[in-house]
């Protein structure tokens, strides 16, 4: 059964992401010269001429969740030992266009190894899930979240959209030094991916109005809504037993200015990278696509015992068609610059910009971010502390992470969340690998 994804998933993900040790997209760690296979995820050109002779990932997990509707005081985690109460544990900021988002990224058995001084290849296995809900009225969100008391409201939502999509990837990466002259090095790389889609659910409305009367508990809506899901998609048990194939790609280049002739003593003074990640889509056949006329008045208590699909089917006029539907990947432009202050101290700047529009349904989207990360780096250990600006979050996220040989642990927001009384996003990641460094590396 397809539950109220766009209604209840965000609070659950938010609490999950900060109360467990499994989580996010390796914020702050991927520019590390010893990041190995993780660095390939943001730019396949990082595979070439790396400091790793062989890097074997055993397991890495990363998760990220955020919104601009609720903020939570994470500085005192014991508040949540008895569970999360939406009314008392969250500060709300309802608007006509609130946004909710989250993703989970699991890197399975994967390996990066050098073919020669100029070429490297990598093999990756990966499972990913994305959740996006954009431009939903905050008060409507509350009404649809059973058990929440809401005052009267009247709102209009434009380009309301939501997507949940899960898929696996099997990637082959090739990176090569394509130009080398004096102190200038240029590397290029590409990752080709076979995609195995587990399915998804989506919704879209170009204009949806909602009027709520708290006295009668009557919810009056107007407009139209498209709602659909892939064949066999089950929200309570997402699996890959019946997958749909597709193809994707990452493309990237990296330039290095090497001020020293001894690469092992000081690899570069400046390194700059540009890539386009997650090009591609998965085409699902047999997708159930419902088109509803939303001009009706219903009792809001419907949401207490029914999921979204049941509420729509029981109260609104609609039609169903079985169609082929293309679920787009979260295509993004990734840029970074890494400056060597000394042999072991670096500072990097990273940006990630979504290429896809919110209205491109059904398409997953990353959240635009910009980070500055000071870093201490040696062969067996790195310590870094990213400072980030994130779309839909007016505050700055401050994190901490480290790599100690085979173990990587960190978060792009843990320090902010420990001291802030109003956190709107959270992330954390962990990784375990077998790194084999080049003999001459420091």
N, C-alpha and C positions, 0 to 999 in steps of 0.2 A: 504494500500500500504506500502511496506517495503522501507523506505527511506534510504539514504546513511548513515546508522548507523555508519559505520567505518570511515566516512568522517566528518560529521558535529556534532556528539553527544558530543564529548569532549569539544569544546569551549563553547557550551551551558551549559553543566553541570558545567564547571569551573566557569562561571559567576554566574549561579544560586546558587551554593553552598556558594558563599561569599557575595551575595547580598540579601539573605533571611535569616530568622531565623529558617528554618527547615533544619535539616541536619544529621551528621555522626555516627561512631560506638563507641560512649561513651569512647573515648580515655582518660585514666587517672582516670576514675570514677569506673571502674568495680572491683577494688581491695579493695575499701572502705568497711569496715565491715558492713556499713549500706546501701550498694548498693542494697541489697535485690534481687529482681527478675532479675535485670540487671547482677548481678554477676554470675547467673546461665548460661548466654549465653556464657561465656568463659570457664566455668568449672562446670558441674552439681553437683560435690561434694561440691561446695560452699553452696548448699541448706541445708546441714546437720549442726545441732548445730549452727545455725546462731543467730544473735542478734535480729532478727525480729520474733515477735510472729505471725504476719500476714503482708504481703506486697502486696498491690493491685496496679498494674499498670493500669492507666487509658489510657494514651497515651504517647509514647516515639517515637521520630524520630531521625534518624542519617544518615548522608550522607558524602561520601568521594570521592574526585576526584583528579586526578593528571596525570602527564605525564613527559616525558623528552624532549619534542619538543618545546613547547612554555612556556615562563615565563611571568608573568603579574605583573605590579606594582599595588599592592593592597593597598599601603599606602595612596593613595589618591582616595577614592571610588567615589568622585564626577566626576571623569573622565568618569564614565560609566553611568551617568544619561541619556545620549542621546543614549545609546546602546554601543555595543562592536564592534570595528573595527579591523578586523584580521590583517590588514596591519600596522596600527599606534599604536595600544594598546598592541601589543605582541612582545616580543623579541624571535626570532626563533633560534633553534639549530638543523637544519636538518642533519640526519644521514641515513645510509642505514637500520638501525634497531631501529627506534623510537618506543616508547611504550605509550599507553594511557589506562587509567583505571578509573573506578568509581563504587560505589555501594550505594544503598539506603536501609536502614533497618528500618522498622516501626514495633514497638512492640505494639500490640493492647491490649485489656483487658486481663490481666494475673494476676496470684496470686501465692504467695509462703506462705506456712504455715507449722508449726511444728506439727507432729503427736505426738511426745513425746520427751524426752531429747536426743534421739539418731537418730531419723528418721524425715525426712521432705519430702514433695512432692510439686511440682509446676506444674501449668497448664499455658501454654503460647499460644498466638496467634500472628502470625508474618507474615508480607509481605516483600519480599526482591527482589531486582533487581541488577544484575551485568552486567558490561560492561568491556570487555577486548579486546584490539587491540595491538598485539605485532609484532615487527620486520617489520614494514612498513617503506618504504623510506620516509623521511620528504618532499622531493621535490614532490614526487608523491602525498602525502597528500595535498600539496598546490595546485597542478594542479587540483585535483579532487574537491577542495573547490572553487566553482565558484567565479569569480571576482578577483582572486589573480594573479598578474603578477609574473612569475617565469623565471629565466634564464635557459639556456640549461643545461641538466643533463643526466647522464648515470649511472644507479645503478642496483645492483643485491640484491634481498631480499631472505634470506633463512628462511624457517619455518615461513612464514607469516601466522598469525592466528588471528581470531576475533570471539567473542561470545557476544551476548546479551541474557540474560535469566531472566525471571521473574517468581516467584512462591510464594505461601503462605505455612505456616507451622502451624500445630496444635501439640503442644508438651506436653508430660507427663514426668515429672522428678521425680526420687526417689533418695534421698541421705541419707547415714547412716554412723554413726561412727562405723567402723569395728574393731578398735583396740585401746585400751586405757591402758596405763601403766605408772604410775608415771607422768612424765611431757610430755609424748609422746602421741600424738593423730593422728590417721590416719582415714581419711574419704574417702568414695568412692561414686560415683553417676553416673547415666545414664539418658539420655533423649532419649525417643523414639518419632519419629516425623511422622505424616502423612503429605505428601507433596501434594500440589495442584498446578500443573504446569499451568501457563498461556501461555507458549510457548516461542519461541526464534528464533534467526537467527544466522547463523554461516558461516565462510569462512576459507579456508585453502589452502596454496600453498607451496609445499616443496622448490620450487625455481621459482621465478618470476623476470624477468628482465624488465626494463623500460628505454626508451630513449626518451627525449623530445627535440624538436626543437622549440624554442620560435618564430622564424621568421614565420614559416608556421603553428604554433600551432599544430604540428603533434606529437602524442604520439604513439611510437612503443613499443609493449610489446611482451614477449616471455615466454613460460612455460605453466603450467596448473593451473587451479583454481577450487576448489570445493566450491560451494556456495549453501546454503539451508536454509529452514525455515519450522517451524511446521505449520500444517494445521490451517488456520484461524487466524494466528498471524497478528495483525494489529499494526504497529508502531505508528499510530496516536491515537489509543484508546486501550491501554492495559487493559484488564479486565479479570475477573475470572468467566465469564458466562459459558464457556466451558472448564473445567479443565481436566487435566490428572493426575491420582493419582500415588503416589510413596511413598517410605519409606526412612527414614534417622535416624541417631542416633548421639549423643555426648556421650563420655565416659571420666571420669576424676577421679583423686585422689588428695587429699590435705593432707599434713603432717604439723602438728603444734608442735612446742616446746614451752611449756608453763612454763615460768620461775617462775611464781607465782601460788600459790595454789588457789588464788582468781581470777577466770575467769572474774568476773565482774569488778575487779579493773584493771587488765592488761591481756587482752585475750591471748597473746602469745608474745614470744620474736622473734620468726621466724616462718613464714608460707610459705610453698612452694607448688606449684600446677603444675600438668601436665595433659593435656587433649588432646584428638583428637576430633575435632569438624567437623560437616557437612560430616559425612560418609553417602554415598548413592547417588542415581540418580533418574531421572524421565525418563521413557521410553515413547516416543511419537510415535504413529503410524501415518501413512499417511503423513510423512515428505517429502516435495519436495526437492530432492537432484539433483543439476545441476553440470555437469562436463564440463568445458569449455577448449578448446584449445585456449590459449591466444596469439598465434603467428599471430599478425595482427597490422596494423597501422590505427589509428582513429584520428579524429579531437577532440582535447581536449575540444572544445566548447560544446561537447555532454553533459558534466557534468553540464552545466549551466541550462539546461531545463529538464534533465532527472535524475531519481534516479539510483542507482547502478544496480538494477535489469534490468532496461530498457536499460542502456548502454551495459550491457553484452549480453542481448537477441538480440539487434539490430546490434551488431558488431562482435560477436564471434561465432564460431561453437561450439555447445554444445548438450548435451543429458540430458534428465530428467528421473529420476526414482523415484518411490514412495516407501519409505522404513520406517522401524522402526529405530528410532534414540534415543540413550541414552544421555541425557544431565546430566553430572556429577555435583555434588555440589562442592563448593570450600573447599574441605577437607584440614584441617590445623592442625598442632601441636601447641598448646598453652602452654606456660610455664610462671610462675611468681614466684617471691620471694618477701615477704613483711617483713621488719624488723622494730620492734618497738624501736625507739630511746628513747622515753618517753611514758607515758600513752596516750598522745594525738598527738605526732609527730611520723610520719612513713616515710619510704622511700621504694619504691617498684621498682622492675625491671620486665619488661614484654617483651616477645618475641613471635612473631607469624610467623610461617614458613609454606609456602604452600607445601603440599604433592604432588599436581598435577603438571605435566609438561605443559609448554606452548603448546607443540605439541599434548597434549591429547585433541583432538577436537571431539565433543564440550563439553568443561569443563570450568566452571568459576574458576578463581584463585584469591586468596587474594594477596596482595603485602606484601612481607616480611618486617617486622618492628621490631624495638627494642626500648623500652622506659624506661626511668628512671623518677620516679615521686615522689617528696617530697609532703607530705600531712599533713595537720592539720585536726584532726577528733574528733568530738563530736557527741552526739546522734542526735541533731537537726541541726547540720551544719558541713560541711566538705569543705575545700578549698585545691585545688591541682594544680600543674603546671607541666605537663609532658614535657619532653625533648626527642625527638625521632629522630631516623635514619630510613629513608624510602628507600626502593628499588627504583632505577631509579632517586633518588634525592640526589645530592651531598651535599646539605646544610642540616643543622639541623633544625627540626621543634620544635618550642617552643609554648606551649599552656597554657591555664588557664581555670579552671572550678570550680564550686561550687555546693554544695547541701544544700538547706535550707528547711528542713522539707519535704514537698511534691514536691518541685520543684528542678529539676536538669538542669543546663545550662552549656555548655562548648564547648571548641574546642581544639584539639591537635595541632593547628598551628596558632591560632589567633594572638599571640604576634609577631611571626615571620612575618606574613603577614602584620601586621600594620607598621612594621619598615623596611621590605625588599622591594627592588625595583624589585625583580625578583623571584616571588613566582611560584613554579611549582606544588604545591599541596595545597588543602584546605579542611577543614572539620569543622563541627559544629553539635551540638546535643542539644535536649531539651527533658525534661521528666516531666510528672505530675503523681503523685501517691498518695495513701493513706497508709502511713506507720504506723504500730502498733508495737511499740518496746516492748521487754520484760521488765517487770516492774523493774527488778533489773539492767537493763543496764544503763550506765552513759549517 
